[in-house]
Amino acid sequence: MNPERQEAYLKLIERVLTCPSGQEPEVLSCCSDLIDAGFVQMLIEISASMAREGDEDTANFLVQLARLLGKSLGLSPDLMPAG
């Protein structure tokens, strides 16, 4: 993954986490070009980092988002976060 795309993923995740509750779909739809398997993988990585830091709520939110987006993208279940 190129550094520019990775940075764009991180900025989008930050926007999703800081937007008013309920506006996440709007934030994601305005950046639909970034919604791909790489973004789902980045969500998983960031959620793991948040869990290690003790921020379980954010970690769980990101895992749920990764699952939802992964399913809508038709990603293989083995690429999806577990339980």
Secondary structure, 3 states (H helix, E strand, C coil): CCHHHHHHHHHHHHHHHHCCCCCHHHHHHCCHHHCCHHHHHHHHHHHHHHHHCCCHHHHHHHHHHHHHHHHHHCCCHHHCCCC
